[in-house]
């Protein structure tokens, strides 16, 4: 299929044809919106810039998808990678792995060279220089961090190749896509612990740097000034006063009554030791080809400090400098370059007393959003000449903000004042391929606590066994497991590595907010979630004016991070079913985190009584995005059974599940087999003696019953007449279950497959029917057999909200003129039969005949039960754990 035939590409072309400004693209996860917009740009000949949070998303999703789908095989797609991909930097890291721990590395040379100096020896092959070598491009991919680094370096070195990159973007790009843009909602921060020995840490580190300076003629003068400034900063009266205010706040409040979370845990403090100027230094300027005295100020202190840090790292062992001290410099730089700092209190014990408080200094990286905003404003009203398929046009650059998890952040503040951002829904309900129709979520009846008996750590073995239950069904190699954080990731990875140590295929274990949890492809179709992506509730105290705003923002981030991870198993084509099973997550949380749309706002409802849990509602003011199917199960056994039903459904080959077997059904009921090659065969063999009525055009029924003869059968098969028959009779050769729910019929199919019961599944209009054919039997016994099946699969047998109806539904003689027991004759023109995973009209199949009188199997039977099967399995594991201990 051509990419232009894809509904998503058509949507993107439609959007680009009228777009002229800034837009938010609302969509579900894995909808293909970003890829489709890029393909549309290629078709229209518009160079496009894509900004992503990680290089992994660029390489594994954007570039891979575009190259695979695009019909423009000569498209120039350039990825501006991290400086860690520089060939010289890679060689340097290989020689000294310490450099791999740096937050970032500068480029070691002027890559392209100049009139006096040749280019780098790797210039023609290095991925970092690809953007320099290309005169033009179709697609340019950069991370947000890399873009900010390019802008900052270009400001410092206006003659560098970074300036050339920005000029190329400015002149060539017609469309800018900010993908996974929800990440801009949250501030980038650096935290430093204010332990009592922090001053000692700074003093000792400063002494080591001074010794290195004496030995090497002030080679590290910038670092000496930075660490000295940091030492002064953490000892200022402003910092100490902020910490004391927090102490006093909690000293006079009864925190034992749970009041800790009712107050902000931060105080702002002016950086009274902020320096515009640090020092001067003699340095060779490769762009001017001479040594010069440069001033180290706020504009260049970071990059110049890192240059010194690289030299210091090479000789660190001579001065007993640790890598913890080296890497601490990156956080220290963020602290000393901020005019305003934040002191944050945290509890370090379970007792809620003021003397258990500890304090961090937090620095917000305000420069990051400032440079993103500066770039966007520069692009916003720029004009661009582009060559389309057959004409040249002038257009304003178009900017798209895309994500499946838009929060409450006001993105207009990144653009020129009075910028209006238009909301666009990408296709019907933001889900053009209806992917969420095939994505099933399962919740739990309990929640994990942060400490105590029901904490994740104390429940780790029970959690492991629940995960193993799931993996025993689907296979560990087909499952991806998400943990709440890195610590729990290590805990469970070790537990699963130990359990599967002798098995080649293992589950993939990761954690929320990892590179595997957002924006990347996944071949896994079963996701297991151990809790939610909760962050500390006070995480946003530093950037919010009120406690309520901070708590809502933390909840909002949890929803987004969890939903992004939960969508990794989803098939982006919407064809293959996928499931996500949440352990320790209740229904309300699952419904909240999977509800998205325009104007989404979480609401936190305080607990009614002490000890009760807070409530959270999600309100959506505008158009809603499609939601996955949330399955309501009553217990763990039902969850496992329904997960198999949803994952494999009607269209799979027979699936069985061991604890869905009945003790007296297996291998004792199938007595005959009938070969049929048409729907007429089925009618002839099982319904030739039934009494029928024909439905007239005025929707009334014929008054007299007729035996199904050849004429009526022909009318039924040709669709000329709607023929009905009476389900009430003293004897019957069938049992039929009917439902509009594919899931309910799938559950019955799983039960029949597990117990080797033969069946035929029919689709008639909007209903599904499952037929069991039997030797002629009393209708009362057939009815009892059918009810036992409904009970075995835990379906209701009467009352409202029944999962399906069953026939024969009555054994009483019909009243004269009654139509209550009439059901439409099966296998007519508008009916199809499920055969090898497809509903078809023409078929050849063998149908087994059941003898429900044999051994009185109609009378009673019981499901074997999950508890018995798994208790033996768990007892063996627990015994092994005791032996190991």
N, C-alpha and C positions, 0 to 999 in steps of 0.2 A: 504494500500500500504506500502510495506517495505521501510524503509528510504534509503536503497541502490538503490531502483528504482527511487528515486527522482533525476532529472537531476542535481540539485545543489550539492547533495552528490557525484554524479559521477564526477562532475567537481573538487570538493575538493580532491577526491581520486587521480584523474589524476595529479593535481598540486603537491600533497604530494609525489607521486611516482617519480617525477623527481626533486623536489625542493632540493636545497643545497646551502643556502646562505640567503640573505636578499631580500625581495620582497615587492613591493607595489601592493596591490590588488585594482584595479579600478572597481567600480561597481556603480549601481544606489542605491538610498536609499531603504531600506527594501528589499534588494535582497536576504537576508539569507546567505550571504557569511560567516560571522563569525560562525553562528550556524553550517553550513555545514562543515567548517574546523574542528570544534570540534568533530562533529559526525565521520568524517573521521579519526581523531586521535584515537577515541574510537575503531573504527573498526580495525585499524592497531596496536592498543596497544601502542600508543605513549602518554605519559603523557604531558599535555598541560597547559601552563600558559596563562591566559587572563588578560590583563590590560584594564580597562575601566575608563572613567572620573567620573562616579557616581556609588554608590552602588545600586541605583534604576535600572540602566541598567542591572547590574549583576543579581539582584534577579528577576526582572520582564521579562527580555528578555532572557539572556543567560541561566541561570539555568532552568527557566520555560520551555523554548523551548527544551533544551537538554533532560530534564527529560521526556517531553511529547513525543518526537520523537524517542529517542534512544532505540534501541533494547537490549542494555546492561543495564538491570534494576538494576544490583548491582553495577553500576559505582559509584566510590567514587568521589563526586563533593564537593569541599570545598570552601567556601567563607571566606576570611579573612576580617572581617568587621571592621568598625570604632570602636575605643575604647569607643565610647558612648554606644556600645552594651554590654560592660562588665557589668556583673550582679552587681558588687559592685558600679560601676560608675552610673548605672541606679538607684540603691537605693540611692546613694548620691544625684543625681539630684532630685529625688522624695522628699527627705528631704529638699533640698535647690535648688529650680529651677534656681537660679542665675547661677549655673554651666552649665546649658543648653545653655547659651549665649557665652560660650568659643569657640574659634576657634578649639581647640582640647583639649583632656584630656589625661594625662598619665595613664598607668595602675597602680593601687594603691598597688599591691603586686607582689611578685615573684610567678607567677601563679602555677607553677609545684612543688614548694617547693624544699627541698634538704634533705640532711642527718639529719640536725638538725631541720628543720622546715617542718611541713606538708603542703601539697598543699592547695590552696584556697578551701574553702568549696563548691564552685560552679565549681570547675575545670572540673568535669566529664560531666557537662551539658552546660557550657558557650560556646557560639558560638565563642568567641575570642580564646579559647584554643583548638578548634577542630583541627587546623593544628598541634598543639603540640601532640595531642593524636594519630593522624593517622601516622602509619608507612609508608604508601604510599598513593598515590592518582592518580586518572585519570585526573581530571580537577581541576585546582586551579585558583580562581578568586580574583583579588586585584584591587583596584583603584590606579591610578597613585600617588595620594597624599599619600595613605597608604604605597605604596612601598617605596617612598622617606623617609617617617617617619621610616619605618623598617630599611632602610639602615643607616640613621643618628643615630638611637638609637643603632644599632649594633656596629657602630664605637665607640660610647661613652661607651657602656657596652658590651665588647666582650664575656662575659660569660652569657649573657641574652638569653631568648628564641628567641629573634629577630635574633640572630646569627644562631640559629638552623633552623629557617625558611629559611634563605638565603642558608644554606647548603643543605637543602632538595630541594630547587629550583635548585641549582647548580647540584646536583647529579641525580635528577629524571626527570626534565623537558627536553623534546626533541623538543617541538615546543613552541615558544612565539608568541602570537598574541597581537599587540598593536592596539586595536579597537578605532574607532573615534579619530584617531591619529591627525586629523587636529588641535586639541586643543593645541598640542605642538608647533604650528606655532607662537602662541602669548605668550608674556612674562607675567608671573605672577608679579603683582605689588602691592604696598601699597602706598596710598596717604594720606598725612596729610596737612590740610589747614594751611597756614601761616597767619592767622588773627592776628591783633594787640594783641589780648588777649591770643595768644598761649603761650607766655612766662609766662603770669599770670597763665594760666592753669597748666603749668609745675611746677611753683613755689608753687601754692596752693596744688597740688597733692603731691609734694615732702615734703611739711610741714606735711601733714597728715601721710605720710609713716614714717617720722622721729619720729612723736609722737608714732606711733605704735611700732617702733623699741625700743624706750626708755622703753615702757611698757613691752616689751617682749624680752629683751636682744638680740637685733640685729637679730631678726628672719627674718627680711625683708631687710637685708643688700644688697642683689643682686638687688632688685627692687630699692632701694635708689640709688645705683650706676648707674643703667640703666636710670632712669628718670633724674638724674643729668647730665649724658652724653648727653641725648637728649636735655636738656635745653641748654647745651653748643653748641651742633651741630647746632640748628636752629638760633643761634646768631653769627655764624662764619662770618668772612669777605668774605669767598668764597661763601656762600649762598647769602649774601646781594649783593655781586658784580654781581652774576648771575641774580638776580632779577632786579638790576639796568640796566644791559645790555638789558634785555627784555623791560624795560620801555623806554629806549633810542631808541630802534629799532622802537617802535610804535609811539614814540613822534614825530619823524621826518618824518613820512610817513602819507599820507592822507588816513586814514582808512575809512573815509566816502565814499570813492569811491570803497569800497568792497575789499580793499587790505589785509584785516585781514587774509584771508585763503591762501594768496600767500606766507606766511612766516611761518617758524617753530616757534612754541610757547614754545620751551624748550631750556634750557641751562644746560650743564653738570657742576657739581661742585664737587670738591674733598672734601671728608669728612675729614677735617683736625683734627677732634676730634675722629677719629676712634681709638679704643683701642683693642689691642690684648689681654690685661689682664684687668679684671674689679676689682676683689677682691678675698679674700679667705674666706672659710666658713667651719665650723665644720659640718660634716654630716655623718649619719649612712649609711654604705654601706651594703645592704642586701645580696650582692653576696660575700662579704668578712666577713660579720657578725661582723663588728666593726665600731667604729667612726673613721673618718679620716679627715684630713684637705685637702680640695679640692680647686684647683684653678679654678676660674670662668673666662673662656676665650671665644673666639669666637666659639669654638667647642661645648660648653655646656651651654652657657648663656641662650639660648632660653628655653630649657627644665627645667633648674634649676629655671629660672624666673617664669615659669608657675607653678612649684611646690610651690613657695612662694605665687604666686598670688591666688592659691587655699586656702591657709591658711588665706590670707588677706581678701578674699571674705567672709569667714565664720564670720569675725568680722567687716566687713566694716561699719555697721551701728553705731558702737561705735565711729568711727572717721569721720562720715558723708561723706563717700566715695561712689560715685555713680557708677552704672554699666557702664555708659559711660566712666568713668575714668578707670575702670577695663578692659573693652574691648579695650580701646585705647592702652593698653600695647602691644597687639599683633602687631599693626601697628608700634608702637614705636620701638619694637625689630627689625622689618625688616629695619627700618631706621638706627639704630645705628650699625647694623651688616654689613652695606654696605660701602665699601671704596669709592665708587662713587655714588653721588646722582644727582638727576635731579630736576631743578626748572622749573615749568610749569606755564605759564601765562594763565589766563582765563578772559573773559569779564563778568562783573556782571551787566551790564545794556545794553540797546539797543543802547545808544550813543557810537560811536566808538572813545572814547577819552582815553588817557593814564591813567587819574586818575580814570578810571572805571575798571582798571585791578586789579585782585587779583592773589595770587600766592599759589601754592601747592608744597610741597616737595614730590617727587616720588622716591620710592626705588624699583629697579627691583630685584626679587628673582632669582638671577643667580644660586643659589645652586640647585634649582629644576631641571633644565635641566642638570646641571653638574652631579647630582646623577643618573638621568635617563640614561645619556650617559655612566657613569661608569658601571652601571649595564649591559647595552646592550653590551658593549665592553667585559665585563667579560663572557657573555654568547656566544659571537659571534663565537669563535673558539673552544669552549668546545666540547669534544667528549662524546657520550652517548651510552651505551649499552641498546637496547630495545628489548623486546620480541614481535614479530609479531604473526601472526596466526599460523605459522608452522616453523618458524626459528628465530634465533637470529642474529641481525645485529648490526654493529657499524656505527653510522652516525654523521655528524656534526649537531649541533642544527640549526633549521630553524627558521627564524624570519619573520613574516608577519606584514606589516603595512596596516591597512584597514580603509577606510572611503569612503563615497560617495562624499566628498567635499574636495579633495586635493587642497591645494593652491600652491603658488610658493615657499614655504619653502624648503630648501635643507636639507633633512633628513640624508644625508650621514655624516654631521658634528656630528651626535650623535654616529657614529661608528668609528672603526679604520680607520686611513688614507687610502685613495685609495680604500675604499669600494665602490663597484658598486652595485647599487640597481636596480633590474630588474622589469620592469613594466609588470603586468599580468592583462588582461581583464577577469573578471569573467563571462564567458559565452558570448553568442552573444550580442555584444553592452553593455556588463556589466549588462544585464537584462535578465537572462535565462528564466524567466517565463513571460517576456514581460509585466511587471506590468505597465509600462508607457503608454502602448496602451490603458489602461482603466483608465487613470488619466487625468482629464481635468482641465485646468487653464483658468480663466476669468480675464481680466484686466479692467482697468478704463480709462476714457478719461482725467482725471485730476490727479494732484499730490497735496498732502497736503504740506503746508509750515510750517516752525518752529514757525512762529508768524504771527499775522495779521488775516485778515478776513478768510483766508483759512487754518488756523492752525487746528490741530485735536481738540483742546479745543473749538474753536469757531464754529467748524462744528459738535460738539458732538451729537446734537440732530438729525441732518440730517443723521449722520453715524448710530446712533441707529435705526432710521426708516428703513434705508437700510438693516441693519442686521435683523430687525423684518420681512421685506418683505421676506427674505430668510427663516427665521425660520417658518413663516406662511405656507410655502410650505413643508418643510422637517420635521418640528417639532423641537422645541428648544432642546430637549433632544438628538437629533442626530447631533448637531452642536458643533464644537469647535472653539472658537474665540481667535485669537492671537493679542495682543496689542504690541505696540512698546517697552514699558518699564514698570517698576513696577508702576510708577505714573499713567500712562494711564490705566493700568490694574485695579487699584483701582477705577479710575473714571468710567470706563465702567461696572465694576462688580456691583457698586452701582446703576448705571442706569438700568441695566438689572434685578437686584434683586428687584428694585422698580416696574418695569414694570410687572414682573412675580411673584409678591409677593403672589398672590392668586392662583398660579398654582404650582402643585407639580413638574412637569418636567421643568427644567431650562437649559439654555445653559451652557456649560463649558467654562469659561473665563480664559485665562492664558496670558503669554507674551513670547516674543522671549528670548531665552537662559535660560528659566526655565527648571526644570527637566522633564516637560511634552513635551518639544519641540525637544528632540533629543534622538534617540536610544531606545525609549520605544514603547510598543504596544499601539494601540488605537482602540477602537471599533467605533469611529466616522468616518463617511465617507463624511462629509461635513465640509470643513474648511473655515473660514472667516478671512481675514487678514486686519487689520486696519493699513495701511501703511507698511513700510518695517523695517527690523531690523537694521536701521541706528545707528551707534555709532558716537560720536563726530569725525569730520574729522581729528582732530589733535591727536587722541587717540594713534597713533603709532609714533608720533614725537620723543618720547624718545628713541626708538630703531632703528629708520631709519636715514640714513645719509642725505637724501634730502627730501624736501617737497613732491616731486612727488612720491617717494617711500612710504612715509607715507600715502598719500591720496589713492594710489592704494591698499595698504594693508587694509585700512579701508573699501574700496569698496569690496574687496575680502572677508573680514570677514562678511560684510552685506549679500553678496550673499550666503555664506555658512550657516549662521544662519537662513536666511529666507527660504532657500531651505530645510534645515533639518526640520523646523517647517511645511512647506507646504506639506511635505511628510508623516506627521503623519496620515492623513486620508486615505492614500493609502493602498489598500488591498495587503498584501505581496504575496498572491497567484495569484494575477492578474485577479481574476475572477469577483469580485464585483466592479462596477464602483465607482469612487470617484471624488469629485470636490473640487477645491480650488478657492474661489472668492476673488480677491484683490480689496480693496477699496482704492482709492487715489494712485494707482500704474499703470503706463502707460505700453503700450505694450513692449516698448524697455526694460524696467526694468524686466518685467516678462520673456522675452526671454533670457536676460542675466543671471538671477539668476537660470534658469533651464537648462543652457548649461554647460556641464561638459565633461571632457576627459583628455587624457594624454597631458601634456604641456599646461595647461590652463593658460592664462594670460589676465587680464583685462587691458584695455587702457582707460585713461581719456583724453577726448578732450576738451580743454578750450572753453568757450562760445565765439561765434563770436562777440557778441556785449554786452555791459553792460545791465544787467537785464535779459539776456537770460540764459537758463539752460545749465550746462555742458553736454557733451555727453560722453557716456561710451560704448565701444565695448568690446566684449569678443572674444579672439582668442584662438583656440585650435590647437596646432601644430601636435599632434598625433591622435590616434584613438579616436573617439567620443563615449561617453556614450549615450544610448537612451534618448530621451527627451519626456516629456508628450505632449499631444495634447493641443495646445493653441487655444481657440475659439475666433474668431473675431466677436464681436457683435457691433451693431450700436448704441444701447442705453440701458438704464437700463431695460426696458421692455423686450427687446430681450435677455439680459443677464439672466433674470429670466426664460424665456421660454426655452432657450437653456440649462440652468442648469438642468431643469427637463428632457429634452431630453437626455442629457448625463448621468444623474444619473440613469434613468430608462430604456431608450433605447427601443430596439425592443423586448427584451426578458421578459419584465415585464407584469404583468396583466394591464389592461387598467388604465392609469393615466389621470387625468384631471386637468386643471388649470383654475380657474374661469374666468380670464380676457382673455381667449382664445376662449370664446364663441361668436358665431355669432348671431345677433339679429333675423334672420329669418330662421335659420337652425335647432335649437333645437326642437325636438319633432314634426316635421312636414314633414319629408321627407321619413321615412321608411314605405313602404306600403305593401310589401310582404316579405316572408321568404322562402328560398329554402334549403332543407336538401340534402346534398351531402355526399357521402362516398368514393369518389375516384376522381382522376384527370380526368378520363374518363367522370364522371358525369358533371364536370365543362365544359369540352369541348362540350359535347352533348347539354347542356342547353344554352350555350351562343355563340358558334362558329360554329354551324352546317350549317349555311347558308353563311359563309364567303367564298370568293374566295381565293384560295391558290396557291402558287408556291413552288416547291421543289428545294432545293439547291443541285446542283450536286457535285461530288467529285472534279471537277476542279474549284469549287467555283463560277460557273455561275449558273443562274437560268433557270428553265424550261420556255419556251417561252409562253406557254398558261396557262391561269388561269383555275383552276379546283375548283369545289365546294367541300368543305371538306366532303368526303364520309367516309364510314366505313373503307375502305382499307387504305386511307391516314391517317386517325386518328390512326389506328393500327400501321402504320409505324412511326408515330410521338411518340406515347406512348412507343413503344418498342425501340426507338432510332435508327431505321434503316435509317430514313431519317430526314434531317433538314427541317422542313416545315415552310414556311413563309406565311403571308397573308397581304392583303392591308388594311392600316388603313383608306384609303379614301373611303367613302361611304355616300350616302345621309342620311342613317339611321344607328344608332348604339345602342348597348345594354351595352356598357362599356365605362369607362374612365380609362386610365392607366398612372401612373407616373413611370419613370424609372431613376435610379441613381446608380452609383458605391459607393456612400457614405452612410454608415449605419446611420450616424448622420442625413443626410438630410431626409432619409426615416423615421427615428425616429421622426423627427419634424413633418412630415406629419401624422404619426400615432398618435401623441399627439393631433394634431388638430382634427383628425377624432374621437378619443376617447372622447374629450371634447364636441364635437358637436353631438355625438351619430350617426355618419355616419358609416354604415357598410362597411367593406373592406376585402380583402384577400391580404396577402403579400407573394410574390413568390421570391425565390432566384434562379437565373439562371446563372450558371458560376460565374462571378465576378460582377454580377449586381443584384440589388434589384428592384422589381416591386410591386407597390401598385395598386390593381384593385378595382374599384367601379363599381358594376353592377346595371343597371337601367332598368326600363321599356323602350321599344323601343322609341327613341327620335331622332329628327333631329340632325345630326352631328354638325351643327353650334351651336345649343343650348348646346350640350354636351361640345363642345370646350370652349364656353363662361363660362360654369359652372366650368370647369377645370382651366381656367385662373383666375377666381375669387378666387379659392382655393390658387393658387400660390401667388396671391397678398396678400391674407389674412395672409399667413405665411411669407410674405416678401421675396419671391423668385423672381428672375428675370424671365421674360416671353419671352425674346428674347436676341439676341446678344451673345457675348462670355462669357465664365465662368458661364454659366447657372447652377444652382444647380441641376436641373433635367429636363428631357424632358417629354412631355405630348403627349398622343395619345387619340383621333384622332388629328394628327398634321396638317392635311389639309382637306378641304371640297371640293377641286376642283377635277374634274375627272382626273384620272391618264393618263399620256401620254403613248402611246403604247410602250411597252418594258421598261418602267421606273421601276426602283427598289428603288427610293428615299423614297417611303412611305411604303416599306415592313418592317415588324417587325416579329420577330420569334414568332411562335405560342406558347402560354403559356402551362404550366402544362404537359410538356413532360417528358421523362425518366430522363433527367438530371436536372429537376427542382424540388424544394421542397417547401412545403407550411408551413408558420409559424402557429403553433398550440400550444397553452398553453406554450409559451416561447421557443419552439424548432422548427427547420426546419425539417420536416419529409416527407416521401414519402406516407405513408398510413394514412388516417385520416377519421374521421366522423365529420362534422361540419355543422352549419346552417349559411347561408349567406343571409343577408338582401338585398332586392331590393329597390332601390331608385326611386322615381318619381320626377324628377327635373322639370317637368312641373307644378306640384302642386304649386299654389300661385306664379308662375314665379320665383321660388328660383334660377333658373339658371341665372337670369338676373343680380342681384346685391345682395351682402350682405357685412356687415362690422363686423369686430371684435369689441367687446365691448370696449376694450381699458383699459390698465393698469391705466392710469392717473385718470380716473373717479373713478375706484374702490378704489385706494389707497388714493386719495385726501380726500374722506370722512373719511377714517380711520385715516389719519394724522390730519385732522381738529379736530376730537374728542380728540386725544391725546394732541394737542396743547392747546385746551380749558381746558383740565384737568390740564395741567401744569400751566396755568394762574391762575386757581382757587387755586392750591396748593401754588403758589407764594403769 
